[in-house]
Amino acid sequence: MSIKKQYLKTRPICKVTFRLSKQEAWDAKRIFIVGEFNNWNETATPMKPLKKGGFAVTLALKKGWEYQFRYFVDRIIWGNDPQADKYVYCSYGNCHNSVVSI
């Protein structure tokens, strides 16, 4: 898993690419990224399958913010990103959410 941040010089935006390798994708058919940036909508942000396996998506996020998120695999399994900037406890799901800091 990887998170790549590309800060834009002319706007207060950072393009963040979330990537899961073939091995990290858990043999998934579909993966969604779900978080504060899409109001925790479970199907709003599908990740795109990559030719060599795995999945990726790029989002434009505001600088100076932190966003909690998780991966939703095949609409069954929830997962975190081990490359997240930090993790926070979520009482709603009795779990920890990944956090990306911009």
Backbone as XML, in Angstrom:
<?xml version="1.0"?>
<chain id="A" units="angstrom">
  <residue number="1" name="MET">
    <atom name="N" x="0.846" y="-1.162" z="0.000"/>
    <atom name="CA" x="0.000" y="0.000" z="0.000"/>
    <atom name="C" x="0.889" y="1.221" z="0.000"/>
  </residue>
  <residue number="2" name="SER">
    <atom name="N" x="0.411" y="2.213" z="-0.649"/>
    <atom name="CA" x="1.183" y="3.444" z="-0.626"/>
    <atom name="C" x="0.252" y="4.636" z="-0.769"/>
  </residue>
  <residue number="3" name="ILE">
    <atom name="N" x="0.698" y="5.721" z="-0.218"/>
    <atom name="CA" x="-0.005" y="6.991" z="-0.331"/>
    <atom name="C" x="1.006" y="7.993" z="-0.866"/>
  </residue>
  <residue number="4" name="LYS">
    <atom name="N" x="0.715" y="8.559" z="-2.026"/>
    <atom name="CA" x="1.607" y="9.538" z="-2.640"/>
    <atom name="C" x="0.902" y="10.894" z="-2.654"/>
  </residue>
  <residue number="5" name="LYS">
    <atom name="N" x="1.591" y="11.919" z="-2.168"/>
    <atom name="CA" x="1.025" y="13.266" z="-2.098"/>
    <atom name="C" x="1.743" y="14.181" z="-3.076"/>
  </residue>
  <residue number="6" name="GLN">
    <atom name="N" x="0.963" y="14.903" z="-3.882"/>
    <atom name="CA" x="1.513" y="15.875" z="-4.824"/>
    <atom name="C" x="0.833" y="17.216" z="-4.561"/>
  </residue>
  <residue number="7" name="TYR">
    <atom name="N" x="1.575" y="18.116" z="-3.907"/>
    <atom name="CA" x="1.026" y="19.432" z="-3.569"/>
    <atom name="C" x="1.057" y="20.337" z="-4.793"/>
  </residue>
  <residue number="8" name="LEU">
    <atom name="N" x="-0.035" y="21.045" z="-5.024"/>
    <atom name="CA" x="-0.108" y="21.976" z="-6.141"/>
    <atom name="C" x="0.356" y="23.354" z="-5.673"/>
  </residue>
  <residue number="9" name="LYS">
    <atom name="N" x="1.176" y="24.011" z="-6.498"/>
    <atom name="CA" x="1.717" y="25.320" z="-6.134"/>
    <atom name="C" x="0.701" y="26.438" z="-6.282"/>
  </residue>
  <residue number="10" name="THR">
    <atom name="N" x="-0.206" y="26.286" z="-7.225"/>
    <atom name="CA" x="-1.119" y="27.382" z="-7.544"/>
    <atom name="C" x="-2.472" y="27.298" z="-6.839"/>
  </residue>
  <residue number="11" name="ARG">
    <atom name="N" x="-2.739" y="26.187" z="-6.143"/>
    <atom name="CA" x="-4.031" y="26.026" z="-5.460"/>
    <atom name="C" x="-3.804" y="25.350" z="-4.111"/>
  </residue>
  <residue number="12" name="PRO">
    <atom name="N" x="-4.713" y="25.560" z="-3.163"/>
    <atom name="CA" x="-4.570" y="24.931" z="-1.842"/>
    <atom name="C" x="-5.061" y="23.481" z="-1.844"/>
  </residue>
  <residue number="13" name="ILE">
    <atom name="N" x="-4.584" y="22.737" z="-2.816"/>
    <atom name="CA" x="-5.020" y="21.355" z="-3.039"/>
    <atom name="C" x="-3.800" y="20.443" z="-3.084"/>
  </residue>
  <residue number="14" name="CYS">
    <atom name="N" x="-4.004" y="19.215" z="-2.646"/>
    <atom name="CA" x="-2.987" y="18.175" z="-2.771"/>
    <atom name="C" x="-3.635" y="16.995" z="-3.481"/>
  </residue>
  <residue number="15" name="LYS">
    <atom name="N" x="-3.004" y="16.520" z="-4.539"/>
    <atom name="CA" x="-3.485" y="15.316" z="-5.210"/>
    <atom name="C" x="-2.878" y="14.126" z="-4.484"/>
  </residue>
  <residue number="16" name="VAL">
    <atom name="N" x="-3.747" y="13.302" z="-3.914"/>
    <atom name="CA" x="-3.306" y="12.164" z="-3.127"/>
    <atom name="C" x="-3.683" y="10.889" z="-3.863"/>
  </residue>
  <residue number="17" name="THR">
    <atom name="N" x="-2.678" y="10.060" z="-4.145"/>
    <atom name="CA" x="-2.916" y="8.782" z="-4.801"/>
    <atom name="C" x="-2.812" y="7.671" z="-3.762"/>
  </residue>
  <residue number="18" name="PHE">
    <atom name="N" x="-3.886" y="6.918" z="-3.644"/>
    <atom name="CA" x="-3.947" y="5.756" z="-2.774"/>
    <atom name="C" x="-3.784" y="4.532" z="-3.670"/>
  </residue>
  <residue number="19" name="ARG">
    <atom name="N" x="-2.809" y="3.674" z="-3.359"/>
    <atom name="CA" x="-2.518" y="2.533" z="-4.224"/>
    <atom name="C" x="-2.381" y="1.260" z="-3.393"/>
  </residue>
  <residue number="20" name="LEU">
    <atom name="N" x="-3.017" y="0.210" z="-3.877"/>
    <atom name="CA" x="-2.883" y="-1.114" z="-3.284"/>
    <atom name="C" x="-2.268" y="-2.034" z="-4.324"/>
  </residue>
  <residue number="21" name="SER">
    <atom name="N" x="-1.233" y="-2.754" z="-3.950"/>
    <atom name="CA" x="-0.618" y="-3.703" z="-4.885"/>
    <atom name="C" x="-1.528" y="-4.918" z="-5.054"/>
  </residue>
  <residue number="22" name="LYS">
    <atom name="N" x="-1.187" y="-5.774" z="-5.985"/>
    <atom name="CA" x="-1.959" y="-6.987" z="-6.227"/>
    <atom name="C" x="-2.045" y="-7.830" z="-4.953"/>
  </residue>
  <residue number="23" name="GLN">
    <atom name="N" x="-0.923" y="-7.951" z="-4.251"/>
    <atom name="CA" x="-0.896" y="-8.746" z="-3.024"/>
    <atom name="C" x="-1.718" y="-8.095" z="-1.909"/>
  </residue>
  <residue number="24" name="GLU">
    <atom name="N" x="-1.710" y="-6.786" z="-1.862"/>
    <atom name="CA" x="-2.434" y="-6.063" z="-0.815"/>
    <atom name="C" x="-3.928" y="-5.970" z="-1.086"/>
  </residue>
  <residue number="25" name="ALA">
    <atom name="N" x="-4.338" y="-6.272" z="-2.306"/>
    <atom name="CA" x="-5.737" y="-6.119" z="-2.698"/>
    <atom name="C" x="-6.591" y="-7.323" z="-2.309"/>
  </residue>
  <residue number="26" name="TRP">
    <atom name="N" x="-5.995" y="-8.295" z="-1.639"/>
    <atom name="CA" x="-6.752" y="-9.416" z="-1.097"/>
    <atom name="C" x="-7.584" y="-10.155" z="-2.136"/>
  </residue>
  <residue number="27" name="ASP">
    <atom name="N" x="-7.089" y="-10.282" z="-3.372"/>
    <atom name="CA" x="-7.827" y="-10.944" z="-4.460"/>
    <atom name="C" x="-9.207" y="-10.334" z="-4.683"/>
  </residue>
  <residue number="28" name="ALA">
    <atom name="N" x="-9.327" y="-9.060" z="-4.450"/>
    <atom name="CA" x="-10.611" y="-8.366" z="-4.552"/>
    <atom name="C" x="-11.041" y="-8.171" z="-5.999"/>
  </residue>
  <residue number="29" name="LYS">
    <atom name="N" x="-12.329" y="-8.122" z="-6.176"/>
    <atom name="CA" x="-12.896" y="-7.777" z="-7.478"/>
    <atom name="C" x="-13.135" y="-6.271" z="-7.567"/>
  </residue>
  <residue number="30" name="ARG">
    <atom name="N" x="-13.520" y="-5.660" z="-6.434"/>
    <atom name="CA" x="-13.754" y="-4.215" z="-6.368"/>
    <atom name="C" x="-13.318" y="-3.709" z="-5.013"/>
  </residue>
  <residue number="31" name="ILE">
    <atom name="N" x="-12.729" y="-2.517" z="-5.008"/>
    <atom name="CA" x="-12.358" y="-1.868" z="-3.761"/>
    <atom name="C" x="-12.800" y="-0.406" z="-3.833"/>
  </residue>
  <residue number="32" name="PHE">
    <atom name="N" x="-13.392" y="0.053" z="-2.746"/>
    <atom name="CA" x="-13.809" y="1.448" z="-2.626"/>
    <atom name="C" x="-12.983" y="2.082" z="-1.518"/>
  </residue>
  <residue number="33" name="ILE">
    <atom name="N" x="-12.662" y="3.356" z="-1.672"/>
    <atom name="CA" x="-12.064" y="4.098" z="-0.571"/>
    <atom name="C" x="-13.189" y="4.938" z="0.027"/>
  </residue>
  <residue number="34" name="VAL">
    <atom name="N" x="-13.331" y="4.840" z="1.342"/>
    <atom name="CA" x="-14.461" y="5.439" z="2.030"/>
    <atom name="C" x="-13.908" y="6.296" z="3.164"/>
  </residue>
  <residue number="35" name="GLY">
    <atom name="N" x="-14.380" y="7.538" z="3.264"/>
    <atom name="CA" x="-13.853" y="8.385" z="4.321"/>
    <atom name="C" x="-14.568" y="9.706" z="4.436"/>
  </residue>
  <residue number="36" name="GLU">
    <atom name="N" x="-13.945" y="10.588" z="5.204"/>
    <atom name="CA" x="-14.530" y="11.899" z="5.442"/>
    <atom name="C" x="-14.645" y="12.714" z="4.160"/>
  </residue>
  <residue number="37" name="PHE">
    <atom name="N" x="-13.783" y="12.466" z="3.192"/>
    <atom name="CA" x="-13.801" y="13.224" z="1.931"/>
    <atom name="C" x="-14.999" y="12.873" z="1.063"/>
  </residue>
  <residue number="38" name="ASN">
    <atom name="N" x="-15.712" y="11.772" z="1.355"/>
    <atom name="CA" x="-16.915" y="11.440" z="0.592"/>
    <atom name="C" x="-18.097" y="11.101" z="1.517"/>
  </residue>
  <residue number="39" name="ASN">
    <atom name="N" x="-18.062" y="11.692" z="2.721"/>
    <atom name="CA" x="-19.131" y="11.511" z="3.707"/>
    <atom name="C" x="-19.380" y="10.040" z="4.031"/>
  </residue>
  <residue number="40" name="TRP">
    <atom name="N" x="-18.323" y="9.253" z="4.017"/>
    <atom name="CA" x="-18.382" y="7.827" z="4.354"/>
    <atom name="C" x="-19.362" y="7.068" z="3.459"/>
  </residue>
  <residue number="41" name="ASN">
    <atom name="N" x="-19.514" y="7.539" z="2.224"/>
    <atom name="CA" x="-20.371" y="6.840" z="1.261"/>
    <atom name="C" x="-19.616" y="5.611" z="0.757"/>
  </residue>
  <residue number="42" name="GLU">
    <atom name="N" x="-20.159" y="4.446" z="1.011"/>
    <atom name="CA" x="-19.459" y="3.187" z="0.757"/>
    <atom name="C" x="-19.214" y="2.880" z="-0.720"/>
  </residue>
  <residue number="43" name="THR">
    <atom name="N" x="-19.928" y="3.531" z="-1.635"/>
    <atom name="CA" x="-19.743" y="3.234" z="-3.054"/>
    <atom name="C" x="-19.420" y="4.470" z="-3.895"/>
  </residue>
  <residue number="44" name="ALA">
    <atom name="N" x="-19.208" y="5.618" z="-3.264"/>
    <atom name="CA" x="-18.993" y="6.868" z="-4.004"/>
    <atom name="C" x="-17.648" y="6.927" z="-4.712"/>
  </residue>
  <residue number="45" name="THR">
    <atom name="N" x="-16.614" y="6.260" z="-4.158"/>
    <atom name="CA" x="-15.268" y="6.414" z="-4.709"/>
    <atom name="C" x="-14.626" y="5.053" z="-4.966"/>
  </residue>
  <residue number="46" name="PRO">
    <atom name="N" x="-14.941" y="4.465" z="-6.123"/>
    <atom name="CA" x="-14.312" y="3.181" z="-6.453"/>
    <atom name="C" x="-12.849" y="3.386" z="-6.838"/>
  </residue>
  <residue number="47" name="MET">
    <atom name="N" x="-12.028" y="2.429" z="-6.463"/>
    <atom name="CA" x="-10.636" y="2.448" z="-6.888"/>
    <atom name="C" x="-10.569" y="1.754" z="-8.245"/>
  </residue>
  <residue number="48" name="LYS">
    <atom name="N" x="-9.658" y="2.210" z="-9.100"/>
    <atom name="CA" x="-9.537" y="1.643" z="-10.443"/>
    <atom name="C" x="-8.580" y="0.459" z="-10.440"/>
  </residue>
  <residue number="49" name="PRO">
    <atom name="N" x="-8.987" y="-0.643" z="-11.075"/>
    <atom name="CA" x="-8.065" y="-1.780" z="-11.171"/>
    <atom name="C" x="-6.871" y="-1.434" z="-12.063"/>
  </residue>
  <residue number="50" name="LEU">
    <atom name="N" x="-5.694" y="-1.902" z="-11.683"/>
    <atom name="CA" x="-4.474" y="-1.659" z="-12.445"/>
    <atom name="C" x="-4.173" y="-2.861" z="-13.342"/>
  </residue>
  <residue number="51" name="LYS">
    <atom name="N" x="-3.497" y="-2.621" z="-14.456"/>
    <atom name="CA" x="-3.202" y="-3.690" z="-15.413"/>
    <atom name="C" x="-2.410" y="-4.844" z="-14.802"/>
  </residue>
  <residue number="52" name="LYS">
    <atom name="N" x="-1.488" y="-4.514" z="-13.914"/>
    <atom name="CA" x="-0.652" y="-5.557" z="-13.299"/>
    <atom name="C" x="-1.243" y="-6.067" z="-11.986"/>
  </residue>
  <residue number="53" name="GLY">
    <atom name="N" x="-2.498" y="-5.754" z="-11.750"/>
    <atom name="CA" x="-3.148" y="-6.125" z="-10.502"/>
    <atom name="C" x="-3.087" y="-4.980" z="-9.525"/>
  </residue>
  <residue number="54" name="GLY">
    <atom name="N" x="-3.904" y="-5.045" z="-8.524"/>
    <atom name="CA" x="-3.962" y="-3.968" z="-7.552"/>
    <atom name="C" x="-4.979" y="-2.926" z="-7.964"/>
  </residue>
  <residue number="55" name="PHE">
    <atom name="N" x="-5.057" y="-1.880" z="-7.170"/>
    <atom name="CA" x="-6.043" y="-0.820" z="-7.372"/>
    <atom name="C" x="-5.430" y="0.523" z="-7.000"/>
  </residue>
  <residue number="56" name="ALA">
    <atom name="N" x="-5.963" y="1.605" z="-7.586"/>
    <atom name="CA" x="-5.499" y="2.953" z="-7.252"/>
    <atom name="C" x="-6.612" y="3.963" z="-7.492"/>
  </residue>
  <residue number="57" name="VAL">
    <atom name="N" x="-6.503" y="5.080" z="-6.780"/>
    <atom name="CA" x="-7.393" y="6.210" z="-7.002"/>
    <atom name="C" x="-6.647" y="7.472" z="-6.568"/>
  </residue>
  <residue number="58" name="THR">
    <atom name="N" x="-6.898" y="8.576" z="-7.279"/>
    <atom name="CA" x="-6.307" y="9.862" z="-6.927"/>
    <atom name="C" x="-7.422" y="10.830" z="-6.565"/>
  </residue>
  <residue number="59" name="LEU">
    <atom name="N" x="-7.266" y="11.475" z="-5.413"/>
    <atom name="CA" x="-8.250" y="12.437" z="-4.937"/>
    <atom name="C" x="-7.588" y="13.795" z="-4.741"/>
  </residue>
  <residue number="60" name="ALA">
    <atom name="N" x="-8.328" y="14.859" z="-5.000"/>
    <atom name="CA" x="-7.852" y="16.223" z="-4.736"/>
    <atom name="C" x="-8.390" y="16.632" z="-3.366"/>
  </residue>
  <residue number="61" name="LEU">
    <atom name="N" x="-7.478" y="16.776" z="-2.393"/>
    <atom name="CA" x="-7.876" y="17.088" z="-1.022"/>
    <atom name="C" x="-7.297" y="18.432" z="-0.589"/>
  </residue>
  <residue number="62" name="LYS">
    <atom name="N" x="-8.012" y="19.135" z="0.283"/>
    <atom name="CA" x="-7.594" y="20.455" z="0.750"/>
    <atom name="C" x="-6.379" y="20.357" z="1.665"/>
  </residue>
  <residue number="63" name="LYS">
    <atom name="N" x="-5.447" y="21.287" z="1.465"/>
    <atom name="CA" x="-4.276" y="21.386" z="2.336"/>
    <atom name="C" x="-4.715" y="21.811" z="3.738"/>
  </residue>
  <residue number="64" name="GLY">
    <atom name="N" x="-3.944" y="21.368" z="4.736"/>
    <atom name="CA" x="-4.202" y="21.767" z="6.104"/>
    <atom name="C" x="-5.268" y="20.943" z="6.811"/>
  </residue>
  <residue number="65" name="TRP">
    <atom name="N" x="-5.703" y="19.864" z="6.198"/>
    <atom name="CA" x="-6.756" y="19.033" z="6.766"/>
    <atom name="C" x="-6.231" y="17.626" z="7.023"/>
  </residue>
  <residue number="66" name="GLU">
    <atom name="N" x="-6.929" y="16.910" z="7.888"/>
    <atom name="CA" x="-6.710" y="15.485" z="8.084"/>
    <atom name="C" x="-8.011" y="14.772" z="7.731"/>
  </residue>
  <residue number="67" name="TYR">
    <atom name="N" x="-7.876" y="13.646" z="7.061"/>
    <atom name="CA" x="-9.037" y="12.897" z="6.623"/>
    <atom name="C" x="-8.941" y="11.454" z="7.114"/>
  </residue>
  <residue number="68" name="GLN">
    <atom name="N" x="-9.984" y="10.993" z="7.792"/>
    <atom name="CA" x="-10.066" y="9.595" z="8.169"/>
    <atom name="C" x="-10.612" y="8.810" z="6.988"/>
  </residue>
  <residue number="69" name="PHE">
    <atom name="N" x="-10.134" y="7.576" z="6.819"/>
    <atom name="CA" x="-10.599" y="6.748" z="5.713"/>
    <atom name="C" x="-10.345" y="5.278" z="5.993"/>
  </residue>
  <residue number="70" name="ARG">
    <atom name="N" x="-10.980" y="4.436" z="5.194"/>
    <atom name="CA" x="-10.752" y="2.983" z="5.204"/>
    <atom name="C" x="-11.003" y="2.452" z="3.800"/>
  </residue>
  <residue number="71" name="TYR">
    <atom name="N" x="-10.521" y="1.264" z="3.538"/>
    <atom name="CA" x="-10.806" y="0.571" z="2.289"/>
    <atom name="C" x="-11.965" y="-0.391" z="2.520"/>
  </residue>
  <residue number="72" name="PHE">
    <atom name="N" x="-12.851" y="-0.485" z="1.532"/>
    <atom name="CA" x="-14.006" y="-1.382" z="1.611"/>
    <atom name="C" x="-13.872" y="-2.383" z="0.465"/>
  </residue>
  <residue number="73" name="VAL">
    <atom name="N" x="-13.503" y="-3.587" z="0.808"/>
    <atom name="CA" x="-13.131" y="-4.608" z="-0.173"/>
    <atom name="C" x="-14.328" y="-5.502" z="-0.486"/>
  </residue>
  <residue number="74" name="ASP">
    <atom name="N" x="-14.687" y="-5.549" z="-1.781"/>
    <atom name="CA" x="-15.805" y="-6.374" z="-2.259"/>
    <atom name="C" x="-17.082" y="-6.173" z="-1.450"/>
  </residue>
  <residue number="75" name="ARG">
    <atom name="N" x="-17.215" y="-4.976" z="-0.872"/>
    <atom name="CA" x="-18.393" y="-4.594" z="-0.095"/>
    <atom name="C" x="-18.644" y="-5.545" z="1.078"/>
  </residue>
  <residue number="76" name="ILE">
    <atom name="N" x="-17.534" y="-6.144" z="1.586"/>
    <atom name="CA" x="-17.644" y="-7.077" z="2.713"/>
    <atom name="C" x="-16.626" y="-6.753" z="3.804"/>
  </residue>
  <residue number="77" name="ILE">
    <atom name="N" x="-15.372" y="-6.550" z="3.413"/>
    <atom name="CA" x="-14.263" y="-6.428" z="4.359"/>
    <atom name="C" x="-13.780" y="-4.980" z="4.428"/>
  </residue>
  <residue number="78" name="TRP">
    <atom name="N" x="-13.563" y="-4.499" z="5.655"/>
    <atom name="CA" x="-12.992" y="-3.174" z="5.868"/>
    <atom name="C" x="-11.514" y="-3.333" z="6.185"/>
  </residue>
  <residue number="79" name="GLY">
    <atom name="N" x="-10.671" y="-2.461" z="5.609"/>
    <atom name="CA" x="-9.242" y="-2.524" z="5.870"/>
    <atom name="C" x="-8.628" y="-1.144" z="6.008"/>
  </residue>
  <residue number="80" name="ASN">
    <atom name="N" x="-7.508" y="-1.103" z="6.712"/>
    <atom name="CA" x="-6.755" y="0.133" z="6.884"/>
    <atom name="C" x="-5.517" y="0.126" z="6.009"/>
  </residue>
  <residue number="81" name="ASP">
    <atom name="N" x="-4.896" y="1.274" z="5.883"/>
    <atom name="CA" x="-3.673" y="1.417" z="5.111"/>
    <atom name="C" x="-2.489" y="1.488" z="6.070"/>
  </residue>
  <residue number="82" name="PRO">
    <atom name="N" x="-1.548" y="0.528" z="5.986"/>
    <atom name="CA" x="-0.403" y="0.555" z="6.892"/>
    <atom name="C" x="0.524" y="1.754" z="6.661"/>
  </residue>
  <residue number="83" name="GLN">
    <atom name="N" x="0.370" y="2.457" z="5.558"/>
    <atom name="CA" x="1.177" y="3.643" z="5.274"/>
    <atom name="C" x="0.468" y="4.931" z="5.684"/>
  </residue>
  <residue number="84" name="ALA">
    <atom name="N" x="-0.653" y="4.818" z="6.386"/>
    <atom name="CA" x="-1.389" y="6.009" z="6.833"/>
    <atom name="C" x="-0.506" y="6.859" z="7.745"/>
  </residue>
  <residue number="85" name="ASP">
    <atom name="N" x="-0.797" y="8.136" z="7.802"/>
    <atom name="CA" x="-0.027" y="9.045" z="8.657"/>
    <atom name="C" x="-0.261" y="8.758" z="10.132"/>
  </residue>
  <residue number="86" name="LYS">
    <atom name="N" x="-1.459" y="8.292" z="10.459"/>
    <atom name="CA" x="-1.764" y="7.880" z="11.825"/>
    <atom name="C" x="-3.090" y="7.123" z="11.799"/>
  </residue>
  <residue number="87" name="TYR">
    <atom name="N" x="-3.513" y="6.677" z="12.976"/>
    <atom name="CA" x="-4.763" y="5.949" z="13.123"/>
    <atom name="C" x="-5.525" y="6.537" z="14.305"/>
  </residue>
  <residue number="88" name="VAL">
    <atom name="N" x="-6.843" y="6.560" z="14.212"/>
    <atom name="CA" x="-7.668" y="7.049" z="15.309"/>
    <atom name="C" x="-8.776" y="6.040" z="15.578"/>
  </residue>
  <residue number="89" name="TYR">
    <atom name="N" x="-9.118" y="5.932" z="16.859"/>
    <atom name="CA" x="-10.172" y="5.013" z="17.251"/>
    <atom name="C" x="-11.525" y="5.556" z="16.814"/>
  </residue>
  <residue number="90" name="CYS">
    <atom name="N" x="-12.377" y="4.666" z="16.343"/>
    <atom name="CA" x="-13.735" y="5.018" z="15.927"/>
    <atom name="C" x="-14.710" y="4.162" z="16.720"/>
  </residue>
  <residue number="91" name="SER">
    <atom name="N" x="-15.485" y="4.785" z="17.577"/>
    <atom name="CA" x="-16.435" y="4.030" z="18.395"/>
    <atom name="C" x="-17.599" y="3.493" z="17.565"/>
  </residue>
  <residue number="92" name="TYR">
    <atom name="N" x="-17.870" y="4.114" z="16.421"/>
    <atom name="CA" x="-18.980" y="3.670" z="15.570"/>
    <atom name="C" x="-18.780" y="2.222" z="15.130"/>
  </residue>
  <residue number="93" name="GLY">
    <atom name="N" x="-17.587" y="1.897" z="14.696"/>
    <atom name="CA" x="-17.310" y="0.542" z="14.231"/>
    <atom name="C" x="-16.459" y="-0.261" z="15.198"/>
  </residue>
  <residue number="94" name="ASN">
    <atom name="N" x="-16.156" y="0.327" z="16.367"/>
    <atom name="CA" x="-15.268" y="-0.303" z="17.337"/>
    <atom name="C" x="-13.974" y="-0.757" z="16.641"/>
  </residue>
  <residue number="95" name="CYS">
    <atom name="N" x="-13.351" y="0.191" z="15.940"/>
    <atom name="CA" x="-12.164" y="-0.101" z="15.150"/>
    <atom name="C" x="-11.278" y="1.143" z="15.102"/>
  </residue>
  <residue number="96" name="HIS">
    <atom name="N" x="-10.224" y="1.076" z="14.345"/>
    <atom name="CA" x="-9.372" y="2.232" z="14.082"/>
    <atom name="C" x="-9.496" y="2.611" z="12.615"/>
  </residue>
  <residue number="97" name="ASN">
    <atom name="N" x="-9.494" y="3.910" z="12.358"/>
    <atom name="CA" x="-9.516" y="4.419" z="10.977"/>
    <atom name="C" x="-8.124" y="4.902" z="10.617"/>
  </residue>
  <residue number="98" name="SER">
    <atom name="N" x="-7.776" y="4.751" z="9.348"/>
    <atom name="CA" x="-6.555" y="5.349" z="8.824"/>
    <atom name="C" x="-6.764" y="6.848" z="8.705"/>
  </residue>
  <residue number="99" name="VAL">
    <atom name="N" x="-5.670" y="7.612" z="8.804"/>
    <atom name="CA" x="-5.737" y="9.068" z="8.645"/>
    <atom name="C" x="-4.656" y="9.499" z="7.678"/>
  </residue>
  <residue number="100" name="VAL">
    <atom name="N" x="-5.011" y="10.357" z="6.728"/>
    <atom name="CA" x="-4.035" y="10.994" z="5.856"/>
    <atom name="C" x="-4.034" y="12.474" z="6.195"/>
  </residue>
  <residue number="101" name="SER">
    <atom name="N" x="-2.843" y="13.026" z="6.449"/>
    <atom name="CA" x="-2.681" y="14.444" z="6.797"/>
    <atom name="C" x="-2.170" y="15.193" z="5.583"/>
  </residue>
  <residue number="102" name="ILE">
    <atom name="N" x="-2.849" y="16.269" z="5.236"/>
    <atom name="CA" x="-2.471" y="17.035" z="4.056"/>
    <atom name="C" x="-1.905" y="18.376" z="4.502"/>
  </residue>
</chain>
